[in-house]
Amino acid sequence: MPTAKRMFIIILLVLNAIVLLGQIWPEGAPSFAHIVNIITLGLNVSFLLTLIKGPGNRTH
Protein backbone atom coordinates (compact mmCIF):
# COMPACT_ATOMS: atom_id res chain seq x y z
CA MET A 1 0.00 0.00 0.00
CA PRO A 2 1.53 3.34 -1.02
CA THR A 3 2.19 5.94 1.60
CA ALA A 4 0.31 9.24 1.62
CA LYS A 5 3.36 11.11 0.31
CA ARG A 6 3.81 8.63 -2.56
CA MET A 7 0.11 8.86 -3.45
CA PHE A 8 0.29 12.66 -3.42
CA ILE A 9 3.26 12.57 -5.81
CA ILE A 10 1.38 10.20 -8.13
CA ILE A 11 -1.61 12.58 -8.16
CA LEU A 12 0.71 15.51 -8.92
CA LEU A 13 2.30 13.59 -11.80
CA VAL A 14 -1.10 12.76 -13.32
CA LEU A 15 -2.34 16.35 -12.98
CA ASN A 16 0.89 17.72 -14.45
CA ALA A 17 0.55 15.33 -17.40
CA ILE A 18 -3.00 16.58 -18.00
CA VAL A 19 -1.83 20.21 -17.87
CA LEU A 20 1.05 19.44 -20.25
CA LEU A 21 -1.30 17.70 -22.67
CA GLY A 22 -3.56 20.77 -22.58
CA GLN A 23 -0.59 22.98 -23.47
CA ILE A 24 0.52 20.71 -26.32
CA TRP A 25 -2.99 20.14 -27.71
CA PRO A 26 -5.22 23.04 -26.56
CA GLU A 27 -8.09 22.11 -28.90
CA GLY A 28 -8.50 18.81 -27.07
CA ALA A 29 -8.62 20.32 -23.59
CA PRO A 30 -11.89 19.75 -21.73
CA SER A 31 -14.08 22.59 -20.52
CA PHE A 32 -12.84 22.16 -16.93
CA ALA A 33 -9.15 22.47 -17.90
CA HIS A 34 -8.72 25.85 -16.22
CA ILE A 35 -9.84 24.35 -12.91
CA VAL A 36 -7.33 21.49 -13.28
CA ASN A 37 -4.60 24.05 -14.03
CA ILE A 38 -5.36 26.04 -10.87
CA ILE A 39 -5.58 22.93 -8.68
CA THR A 40 -2.31 21.61 -10.08
CA LEU A 41 -0.54 24.91 -9.49
CA GLY A 42 -1.78 25.05 -5.90
CA LEU A 43 -0.78 21.46 -5.16
CA ASN A 44 2.66 21.94 -6.72
CA VAL A 45 3.29 25.04 -4.62
CA SER A 46 2.14 23.31 -1.43
CA PHE A 47 4.32 20.27 -2.17
CA LEU A 48 7.39 22.40 -2.86
CA LEU A 49 6.81 24.38 0.35
CA THR A 50 6.63 21.17 2.37
CA LEU A 51 9.90 20.04 0.79
CA ILE A 52 11.56 23.35 1.69
CA LYS A 53 10.24 23.30 5.26
CA GLY A 54 11.01 19.60 5.74
CA PRO A 55 13.09 18.37 8.67
CA GLY A 56 16.12 17.61 6.49
CA ASN A 57 16.54 21.24 5.41
CA ARG A 58 17.73 22.85 8.64
CA THR A 59 20.44 25.48 8.26
CA HIS A 60 22.20 25.30 11.65
Legacy VTK file of the C-alpha trace (Angstrom):
# vtk DataFile Version 3.0
C-alpha trace
ASCII
DATASET POLYDATA
POINTS 60 float
0.000 0.000 0.000
1.527 3.339 -1.024
2.191 5.938 1.604
0.313 9.240 1.621
3.360 11.112 0.309
3.805 8.634 -2.557
0.111 8.860 -3.447
0.289 12.665 -3.421
3.257 12.568 -5.809
1.376 10.198 -8.133
-1.611 12.575 -8.159
0.711 15.506 -8.925
2.298 13.587 -11.797
-1.096 12.763 -13.321
-2.337 16.347 -12.978
0.888 17.717 -14.455
0.552 15.326 -17.398
-3.001 16.582 -17.995
-1.832 20.208 -17.874
1.050 19.443 -20.253
-1.295 17.702 -22.673
-3.559 20.767 -22.582
-0.588 22.975 -23.471
0.519 20.714 -26.324
-2.988 20.141 -27.713
-5.223 23.039 -26.559
-8.089 22.109 -28.901
-8.505 18.812 -27.068
-8.616 20.324 -23.592
-11.890 19.751 -21.727
-14.076 22.594 -20.515
-12.842 22.158 -16.934
-9.151 22.468 -17.904
-8.723 25.851 -16.218
-9.843 24.347 -12.906
-7.333 21.493 -13.283
-4.595 24.050 -14.030
-5.362 26.044 -10.870
-5.585 22.928 -8.677
-2.308 21.609 -10.084
-0.540 24.907 -9.492
-1.782 25.051 -5.899
-0.783 21.457 -5.164
2.661 21.944 -6.722
3.291 25.042 -4.620
2.143 23.310 -1.432
4.321 20.273 -2.175
7.386 22.404 -2.856
6.814 24.385 0.349
6.630 21.173 2.371
9.903 20.044 0.792
11.559 23.351 1.694
10.242 23.300 5.261
11.013 19.602 5.737
13.085 18.368 8.673
16.121 17.612 6.495
16.539 21.241 5.408
17.732 22.851 8.644
20.442 25.478 8.262
22.204 25.297 11.655
LINES 1 61
60 0 1 2 3 4 5 6 7 8 9 10 11 12 13 14 15 16 17 18 19 20 21 22 23 24 25 26 27 28 29 30 31 32 33 34 35 36 37 38 39 40 41 42 43 44 45 46 47 48 49 50 51 52 53 54 55 56 57 58 59
